[in-house]
């Protein structure tokens, strides 16, 4: 299959890229291309232009600081996955990235591109959402920071406006006494998940549960985030939290799985990941 005709621009600076997007607001940004190229070849997308940002300097950064991890628009999945600095600040990033497709895809695909693609079955949107991260967007008009809760609008639909480029994403650091876990179920390794869960558990100074959140992929049109601390209670009743999660979601069926099956998977994975995250939180607390 071949893509429809399109114009092509390959800017070398960020300003040139933003000018190109301003000139062709119906254009698409090409970074890793692991999602965009298949859409073009299947003619599910037909942009007038592609703006290839791979030659733009300064967009391939991965900066891990005390507050969190900032990932530039050209940072490949594999680089972030293998970054010990990123893993030390926010372990959930690497844990989720290991589930993204296959190594050959992760070598080219980008973290920020995955977010901009806004696939509800993608791992990165769920991680950004459960961590309360942000996306920085730039255009010829200026810059703005978009919270994850506002960034994902629907399947393959983000809050990016015509002419905007997602230049980076920020994943907040794990607080003290916090553990994380990630799990998903797919028909085959590397396939899109039928359901997946990114879990975060934080303990107070008395080692009782003070926060428990789960972010879901493959459940609905946008990443679903549930606060499960109340259902789990201070002692961490993860079975009760999983039951509450099942009752709080309305999965969308498709040819791969029905709604009830997805709800069941989400419950099983919720209990599993919360338990693993809580155990890690205890280890980080020195217990």
N, C-alpha and C positions, 0 to 999 in steps of 0.2 A: 504494500500500500504506500501511496505517496501523499505528502501534504499538499494543500492548495497553495497557489502562488502567494508569495509574501515578499515585502521589501526587507532589507537586512542592513543594520547599522552596528558598528563595532567601536564604540567610543573608548577612549583611553584614560579619561579622567571622569570623576564623579559629576562635575559640572556639565561635561559633554553628554553624559548619560541622561542627566535630568533635562537638558535642553532637547535631546532626542525624544524623550518621553513626552515633553510638553508639545513638541511638534507633531507627534503621532500618538495622541492619547488613547487610541484604540489598539496600540501595539502591546506586545507581550515581552516580558523580560526573560532572557535566556541566561541561566546560571549553570546549574548542573544538567538541566534538560531531561532528567530521568522520568518526570511526569509530563512535561510539556510536549516532548517529541512524540510519545505514543498518542497523545491527544490530537496532535497535528496529523499524524499518519492515518489515524482512524477518522479524520475530518470531523472530530467532535469540537475542535477549535479552529477558527479561521481568522487569525489576526491579520491586519494589513501589513504590519511590520514586526520583525523581531529585533529587540535591542539587546545585543550580546554584551554582557558586562564582564566577561572573563578577562579582558585586558585592562580593566580598571584597577589601578593600584590602591592598596590600603583597605580592601574589603574582605581580605581573607584572614582577618585576625581572630584569635581566641584569647580573651583576656580574663583571667580568674583573679578576683580580688576578694577582700573580706566580705563585701556586700553581695557578691554573686558572680556569675559567669556571663560575659557579654560576647556574643558570637556574631562575627561579621557575615555579610551577605554571601561571600564566596568561600566560607569555611566549610569544607567537605564533612559529611557525616563521619567518615573514618578518622579524620583528624581530631574531631571533638571526642569521639568514642575512645581514642587512644591517649587522650591528654590526661596525664596524672594530676596536673594542676586543677583541671576542671573537675575530675573525679573527687579530689579532696574537698572542694568547695561545695559541689552539688552532685552527689553520687548518682542521683536518679537519671541524670542525662546519659551517662554511659550505659547504664542498665537498660534503658529504653532503646538506645541506638543499636544495641546488639540484635534487636528484633526487627530492624528496618531491612526488609528485602534480603539481599545477598551481598557479600563483600564487594563484588564488582559494581553494584549499584551504589553502595556507600562510598566507594572511591571517587565517584563523580557527583552524586547528589549532594545538595547543600541543606543544612539545617533550616536556614531562613527560607529557602525555596520551598521546603516542605510545609512550613507555616503559611507562607503566602498561597500555596496550593489549596490549603484549607480542606483537605480530605478528612472527613469524620472518622475514617478507619485508619488514619495515620497516627503514628506514635508521638511525634513531636507536638502536634496541637494539644493532645491530652496532657503531656508533661508541662507545657507552658501554662495551660489552664489551671492545673491542680497546684502549681507553684505560685500562681498569681503573678506571672511574668509580664513582660511588655515587649512590644515591637516598635522600633523607631523607624518612621517613614520620612522620606525626604522627597521634595519636588522643587521645581523652579520657584514655587511660592514660599518655601521655607521647610521647616521640620516640625514634626509632632510625635508625641509618644502615645501609643495606643495600648491600653490595658488588655490583657488576654480576654477578659470577660466581655469586651466590646469588639474584639478583633474578628472573631469568627461569627459570620452572619448566617451561614447555611452551607449545604454541601457544595464544596468548591467555590465558596463565596466568602471573601474577607472584607474588612473595612477599608482596604486600600482604595483610594480614589484614582480616577484616570490621571495619568501623569506622575503618579507616586511610585517610588521605589522603596521597598523594605530594605534598609541598609544594615540593620542589626536586630538582634533579639537579646533580651536580658532575662536570665534565669536566676532568681534570688538564691542566696546561700542557704544551706540547711542550718536552722537555729541549733543551739546546744541541746543535747539530749533528744535529738531527732533522728529517726530512722526512715528509710525509704525502701520501696520494693516495686517491682514491675513484673507483670505476667500477662500473657495473652494466649489465646487458643486459635489456631488456624488449621485449615484442612491439610496444608503442607507447609513445612518450614519455608519461610520467605513470602508466603501468600499474605494478603491482607487478613487481618484478624477478624474472626467471627465476633469476638469480644475481647477486650483487654482492659487492664486496670493498672493505674499508677497510684500508689498509696504513700501517704506521708503521715507519720505518727510522732507526736511530741509529748514528752513527759515533763511533769513539773519537778520541783526539787525533792518532793517526797516520792518520786517515781510513779506517780499516778498519771493517767492519761489526761492531758490538758487540751490536746488537739488531735483530730483524726480526720483526714480528708482523703477522698478517692476521686480520681479523674478517669473517665471511661471513654474508650474508643470503640467504634463499631456498633454503638447502641442507638444513636439518633443522629440528626443532621449536623450537629455541632458537638464539640467535646462537652460531656456532662460532668459536672463537679458536684459532689455531695459532701456535706459536713456530717460526719458520722460519730462525732465525739459524744453527743447526747445519747445516741442509741447504744454506744459501747459502754458508757459509764466510766467512772474513774478507774475501775479495775480492768477495763479492756475486755468486754464481752464481745468478741469478734463475730461469733455466730449471730448474736442479736443485731450487730451492725450490718452484717450481710443480709439478714432478713429485712431490715429497714431499707437497705439499698434496693433490694428486689421490689419492694412495695412502692418505691419512689421513682421508678423508671418505667417508661413506656417504649420498649425497643421497637425498631422498625424492621419488619420482616422483608426478606428478599429471596432470590432463588437459592441462596446458600444456606439460610437458616431462618426458622420461624421466630416470631416474637417471644414465645414462651421458652424456646430453647436458649435464645440469647439471654433472657432474664435469668435462667438457671445458671448458665455459664458465668454471668456477671456476679451472681451470688457466691458461687464456688471460688472464683478468683478474688473477690473482695475479702472473704474470710482468710484466704491463703496469704494475700499480700499484706493485709493489716497485721497478721500474726508475725510475718517475717520482719516487717518494718518495726514493730514493737520490740522484737528481740534485738534488732540492731540498735534501737534507741537505748536499750538497757546496756548494751556493750559500750556505746559511746558515753554513757553515764558512768562507766567504770564498774558496772556490776557483773 
